[in-house]
Amino acid sequence: MKFFQTLLLAAATILPIQLSAQSECDPGERVTRFSLVTALQGHPKGEAAIAFAEQINQKLNGTLCVEVYGGGDLYNDDDVFGALLSGDVHFAAPGLAKFGPYTDQFELFNLPFLFDGPLQVMAFLETEMAQDLTAGISDDGFVGLGYWANGMRQYSASVPMRLPGDASGLSFRVSSSSPVTAEVLRRMNITPVKLSFSKVYDALRTGEVQGQENTWANIQTKGFYLEQAAVTETNHSYIGYLVVTSQSFLDSLDPETRQAVIDIMALTTHERNRFAFEINQQRRQDILDDDGVIITLTPEELAIWRAEMKPVWDQFRSSIGPELIDAAVEINATVDPFN
């Protein structure tokens, strides 16, 4: 099966791009566009966007319609900010790491081994402190509509990784110019190479980079594991998204429509985030079913990772905010993953 998946993914790189719009817009409706870089099916973000669009298109039928584009067919998550401000795109859900140019505080989610798992992250995102983080992008014309969940990051590489030094000398793809991520990789003697999500598979296949970090859903749906020796289950940091729009777009809506969009987004976020963990676990199993290699760390190995990366917290404590880091640590102690 892996051989045929490799052929399909390679073939996709030479086929003309086809916009993967999901919509049922009728004549006379105001058409809006939701831009994603991930797959629409089998991925937490893609499925959440489709669910949001379906609710908008049903409840605001005749008034407003949402088209969803996946796979980076419209914009990558760097360029989409400009597209939001220009009005070419109306909704996007960039990874939290992409908000670095607007605020340092989202670097919290890149700190290695800060959160014990996705349940702890989700509990933190429901706090008033986390909701207040979106204020950091308002001066630039953006409005945060809700946090969408994906899952915890895992490392993969062209060599098996059990300890931080096992990939020494290699180059890893990174999604942003995150100073936290750069420092983590520096401690592993790994060179970060910034690449858009749509270019990762080819970069792994050609050897331009030899490793990457991502969630199970991203690794499986894009076939990254097909070009790697193994995926190491580190759960070292979190990938989630902030759904954003522009203030100018919201202001262009009449009050009733604007409130409906906000309410539908809140409902979609609540409903779809519950499925993010389940989707990631299924994608993990899909990798195993396709003979992919997953390395599970022993408690002793995991302790080495944590000890090696703990100093990164203190290095960025002042820029991120000590109160945020302390709140995340406290969440770990209060959330029972088995209850």
Sequence and secondary structure as in RCSB ss.txt:
>XXXX:A:sequence
MKFFQTLLLAAATILPIQLSAQSECDPGERVTRFSLVTALQGHPKGEAAIAFAEQINQKLNGTLCVEVYGGGDLY
NDDDVFGALLSGDVHFAAPGLAKFGPYTDQFELFNLPFLFDGPLQVMAFLETEMAQDLTAGISDDGFVGLGYWAN
GMRQYSASVPMRLPGDASGLSFRVSSSSPVTAEVLRRMNITPVKLSFSKVYDALRTGEVQGQENTWANIQTKGFY
LEQAAVTETNHSYIGYLVVTSQSFLDSLDPETRQAVIDIMALTTHERNRFAFEINQQRRQDILDDDGVIITLTPE
ELAIWRAEMKPVWDQFRSSIGPELIDAAVEINATVDPFN
>XXXX:A:secstr
 HHHHHHHHHHHTTS      B    TTSEEEEEE SS SSSSHHHHHHHHHHHHHHHHTTTTEEEEEE TTSS 
 TTTHHHHHHHTS SEE  BGGGGTTT SGGGGGGSTT SSSHHHHHHHHTSHHHHHGGGGGGGGTEEEEEEEEE
EE EEEESS  SSGGGGTT EEEESS  HHHHHHHHHTT EEEE  GGGHHHHHHHTS SEEEE HHHHHHTTGG
GGSSEEEE   SEEEEEEEEEHHHHHHS HHHHHHHHHHHHHHHHHHHTTHHHHHHHHHHHHHHTT  EEE  HH
HHHHHHHHHHHHHHHTHHHH HHHHHHHHHHHHH  TT 
